[in-house]
């Protein structure tokens, strides 16, 4: 008997001679490759004999589904019409983003859409795209960086704290933040997220546990940052009926990053599965979806939510480290995802609302909308506009792509602009030039019916990937 399980071995066990065998071989190759063949055959024999016991199993459940309720592999056609939608700040949005958005509105699962004023082209949904779907989740509608989020911690320190301490604060950011694919903290911190059962029960997450542990409290490359700045509160901030932050100016820390390698691998894995199951016309193939009633859809939803909570854990770790170095406590933290999907009511029915590069802006919901490293960001309160699917922009939005920036701007130009605005930059590349972004004031003017501004953040010391 050879060491590798083949299709005929499964047929001999009683597996039906259809796509179930391909799925079983795929699961074995992915999750049981190193198992002893006879031991594995015994386990598979038990799967066949006791199907009800295995229908929720993270590995074999997909096989039971294939036998009892198979996923139909078919070419989906687009609808001839778009579902209802709204575009905010349309004159400031490029044709690529609109074209991608219009394609998403013709998906047979689409219910309603909205495009935010910072929108620009991406993969699948454009950045700034919001799409409600019926009982289906689109991995690329969430994005590769699952749970990418903003987090702002305000300290009980005045804005004048910067005076005479610039070098000290630059050192804190340099030594206690980590960026990119390979930098990690020398002293690792534990976190309750690593006790989650999903890391033990879902094979893919089990494989990613070590990477997630190593990358806790780190930030990605690109437009991810950690920066000190001054918060100006325009009004007293109350949370749960209690005064958390009186009107005034304070030292604050703002961070932007997501779920790191954990989220990227989840996105890649489930997008691959979605494309295999959901065949679409070439122009919208990145919008392949997973059925929320099927094994892969339910599993993606669990993994996506874990990645979102992991992203929050990373921000919590960053802010805790910085607060410790400042020798102070955090007064209040305001935070939000902007690459995620939620179960929400749309037109009176439960839908999956994807916000790819869009800030949740339900009535009374707080959020952070950053500008660029030389432009202010804003603390906002959602107005609950149903036409925007309770959403707002996630920032200023790119005006020039990263490749365009490399040919359009120089480091000396960027440095001159930083000096003019009194900004200290640690790291950073030409592709994140402040000039690459739209005017945040124009973006905010185009969403006055979506959010109200209650505070402003002015960057002072910015740390990015090198």
N, C-alpha and C positions, 0 to 999 in steps of 0.2 A: 504493500500500500504506500503510495507516494505521500509526501509531506503536505502537499497543497490540496485543499478541497476543491473539487471540480463540480460542474453542473450535474454530472451523472451521479455523484455521491448524494446530492440533494434529491434527485429523482428517486433514488433507491430508498431514501428516508420517507418518501411520500409527498414531497413538494410538488405542486401542480406545475406542469410544463408550460409556463407562460412567463411574463415579466417578473413574477415573484422570484424566480431563480436569479435573474440579473440583480435584483435589489438585494437579495440575500448575499450574493457574492460580493457586492459592493460594500455592504455593512461589514462582512468578514474582513475584507481587504483594509477597510478604514479603521476598524476597532478591535479586531481579533486576530490580526496577522501573526502574532507571535505565540498564539495558543497551540498546545499539542493537538494534533489532528483528531485523535480518537476522543479526547476529552471534549473537543468542540462538536464532533458528530453526536456525542451523547447529549450535549446541551441542545443541539438543534432537533434531535429526536424528541426531546421533552417539549420543545416549543411547538412542534406539530401535534403532540398528544394533548397538550394543555394550553390551547390557544388563548382562552380567556385570562389565564394567569399572566400572559405576556403582552396583552394588548397595550398596556401603558409602559412597557419596558423601554428605556431610552434607546437601546440597540435593536431589539427584536420586535418592538412594537410596530416599526415600519413594515416589517415582513407580514405581520398579522393584518395590517391595513391593506397591504397589496393583495392578500388572499380573500379578504371579506368585503372590502370597500375600496377597490383600486382607484388610484388617481388617473384620470383620463388625460392622455397625451394628445393634444389637438392644437391645430393652428387657430388662434383667435383672430377675428377680424375686428377692425375698429368700427365704431358707430359712425354714421354719416353726419351726425350733429354733435356739438359740444354740450356738455352738461352746463348748468348755470355757473357763471364765474364773475369775478370782479378783479380789475387791475388798478392798483393804486400808484400814482405817479407814472403813468404810462409813457409820457414824453421823455422820461429819464431812463427808460429800459431799452436795451438793445434787441435787435431782431432775433438773435439766437435764443435768448431766454424766452421770448414770446413764442417762438416756434416750438420749443420743447414743451412749454406749458400747454399750448393748444393741442399737442399730441396727447398729453396725459388726459385731457378733458374728453377724449373720444374713446378711452378704454371702456370696455363693457362693464367694468366694476366701478367706474367713477360715478360719484353722486354730486359733488360740487367742488369748485376750486377757487383759489385766490392767489394773486401774485403781488408780492410786497414791493415797495418803492426802491429797495436796494438790490433788486433781482439782477442776476447775470447768469450766463450759461454754465451748466455743470454736466453731470452724467445722470441719465434718468430724468428726474425732476430738475428744473433749474434751481440754482441757489436762490432762495427767496420764494420758492414755490410751496403752496399749501394745497393738499389734495385730500378730500374725504372719499373713502371707498367703502363698498358694502362687503363685509365679511372677508376681506382680503388685505394682506399687508405686502407692500413693495419694498424689499430690502434697499434698493437704490432710491426709493422715495424717502427713506430715513437718512441714508448717506453712509459713507464708509466710516466716518468718525462718529460712531453711535454715541449719543449723549453729549456731544460737544456742547459746552456750556460756558456761561459767564458766572463769576462769583466775585462779589465785592464785600470786603470786610472793612468796617469803619472802626477806628480805634478811638479811645478816649483821650486823644492828643490833638492839640490845635494845629492848624495849618502852618503856623510858625515853627513847628518842630523841624522843618527842613533846614532852617537857618543854621549854618555852621556844621551840618551833619551830612552833607551830600556825599562825601567820600565814604563815610561810615555806612550809609544806606546803600550805596552802590556795592560795597563789599558784601553786605547781607544778601543782596540779590544774586551776586556773582557766586557766592559760596553755598547758598542754601536753596537754589533752584537748579533743576537739571532739565536739559532739552534734547530733542532729537531721538534717534533710534537706539543709541548705545549708552548714553549717560544715565547712570542710576545713583541713588544716594548710597554712600558707604555704610551708613548706619540705617538699616532697614527698620521700619515701624510696622507693627502688626495692626490689624483692623478687623472689626467684626464681619466685614464683607467676606473674609476668607473662611468663615465658618458656614457660609451658605451651602445648603445641600446640593444646589445646582452644580457646584464645582465637583461634586462626587458622583452625581447621578447622570449628567449629560456628558457623553464621551468627549465631544469636542471641547467643552469647557474644562474637563479634567486635564486634557492635553495642554490647555492654555494657562493653567493655574500658576505654574512657575513663572511664566513671563509676566503675568498680572502682579504677582507678589513682588518681583524685582522692579517693576516700573511704577509701583505705587508712589504718588507724590511727585511725578515727573510730568513734563509737558512735551508736546510734539514739536515738529518743525513748522515751516510755513508761517502762517499768520498767528500762531499761538504765542502768548506773552504772559508775563507777570510784571506788573508795574506799580510803583508808588505814585500817588497823586493826591490832589486836594478835592474833597467832596464839599460842595455847597448845597445844603438842604434849603429848599425854598419854603418848606413848611415843616411842622412837627410830624414825625413819623410814628404812627401807632400800629402795633401788631397785637391782635387778639385783645383789643381794647386797652392796651397798656402803652404808655409813652416809651418808645425805645430810643428815639434820637431826636432831640430838640433841634429846631431850626438853627443853622450856623455853619461854620467851616471846620472841617476835620481832616486829619491824616487818614488816608485809606489805601487799601491794597486791592487791585483788580487783576483777576486772572482769566485767561481764555484758553481752554484745551478740553480734550475729550477722554475717550476710553482707551487710548493708546493701542498697543498691539492686540489687546483682547478684542476691542470693537472692530478693528480692521479685519481680523481673521474671521470673526463672526459674519461680518458683511460679505466677505469674499466667499465663504462656504455656502451661505444660504442664497446668495445671488446665483451661484452656480447651480444649486438645486432648482431655484425658481426658473431659470432659463431652460433647464432640461424638461421641466414639466409644463411650462407655459410658453408656447411658441407664438411670437408676435412678429408683425412686419418689421423689417430691418430698422426703420427710423425710430421705432419705439421699443426695441428689444431690451433696452436697459430697464424698462418698466415692468418686467416680468414679475408676477406676484405669486404668493403662496396662499392657499386656501386656509382660513383660520380654523376650519373644522378638521383639517388633515394633520397628520403627524408632524410634517416639516413646518407647517405654519404655526402650530402650537408651540413647537420647540423653539422656533425663531423668536416668538413673542417672549418666551421665558428668558432666552439668552439676551435679547435686546434690553429687556428691563434690568437684568443683572448688569449689563455693560453700562447702562445709565446710572445705576447706583454706584458702580465702580468709578465712573467719571466724577461723581460727587465726592467719593472717598478720596480721590486724588487731590481735588481742590481743598477739601478739609485738611488734608495732610500738609499741603503747601502753606495754607494760611496759618495753621498751628505752628509750623516751623518758624515762619516769619515773625509771628506774634511773640514767640519765645525769645527770639533774637532781639526784638525791640524792647523786651522786658515789660510787656503790657498784656492786657486781656482784650478780646474782641468785644466791642459794644453790640454790634449787630452785623449779620451777614445777609445780603440780598443776592439771590442766585436764580438761574433758570437754564433749562436745556434749550437748544435750538436745532438739534438734529435728532428727531425722535418721532414716535407715533403714539397716539393716545386713543382710548375708546371714549368717544364723546357723542352727544346727541346732535344730529344735523337733520333739520326738517322733521323733527320728532322721532327719528329712528336712530338706533345706535350705529355709529360708523367708526371706521379707523381713520383718524385725522393725522396725516403725515405733515410734519413741519420741517422741511429741509432748508436750514438757514432762515428760520422764522421764529420769532419770540412769541410764546403764549401770552395772550392779552385779553383773557376773560375779564369780566367786570371785577375790578378791585385787585386783580392779580399784579404783583410787583415784578419788574424785570429790569435788565440792564441792556442798553443799546449803545455800544461803543462807537467812537468815530475812527480816527486813525491816531498814530502816535503823536501827531501835532494838533489834533482836533479834539474837542471835548466829547465825552460820552454822557449818557443820560440815565438817570433812575426814573423809571416810568411806572405808571399805574394804568392797567388795561381798562378800556371803556366797554368791552364786551360787544364789539360790532360783529353781528352775525354775517354781514357781507364779506368780512375778511376771515371768516371762520375763527373768530376770536384770536386773531394773530396780528403781529406787527413785524417790522424789519428786524434783522438780527445785527445790524450794523450799518455802515455807510454803503457797503457794496463796492465791488471792484469796477473801475472804469477801464483799466488796462490789465491784460492777462500777465502772468508771471514772465512769459517769454517776451512779451512786448516791453515790459519794464527793463529787461536786460539790455535791449537795444535803444531804449528811449531815454533812460536816466543814468546818471553817474553817481558814484559814492560822494564825490565832492559836492554835487548839487544837493544831495540829501543832507550832508553834514551842514551845509550852509543854512538850509531850511530849519534843521534842528536847533542850531545856534540862535537863529532869529526868534524861535519860539521858546527858547530856554529849556530844551529837552535834552537830558542825558540818555544816551543809548548804549546798551551793552549787547553786543552781538548784532543780529539783524543783517539782512542782505538786500541787494538792489531790488529784488522782486517784491519786497514789502515796502517799497518807497511810499511815503505819505501821499505823494502825487498820484499813486495808482488808484486811489479811492475817490468815490464821489463826494460831493460836498454834503457833510452830515446835516447841515442846516436845511438844505433843500429836501433831503430825505425826511427830516422831521416835519417839515412844513407839509409834506405830502401824506402824512399820516396823523394829522391832528384829530381826525375822527376815530382813530384806533387807540391812541394812548394819550395820557396827560403827563407832562413832565413835572416831577416833584423834587428833582435834585440834579446836579450837574457834577461831572467828574473831569478834572483837568489833569492829564498825565504830567509827571515831572521826571521820573527815572524809569526807563523802559528796558526790560530784559527780554531778549528773544534768542532763538537758536543762532549759532554762528554760521 
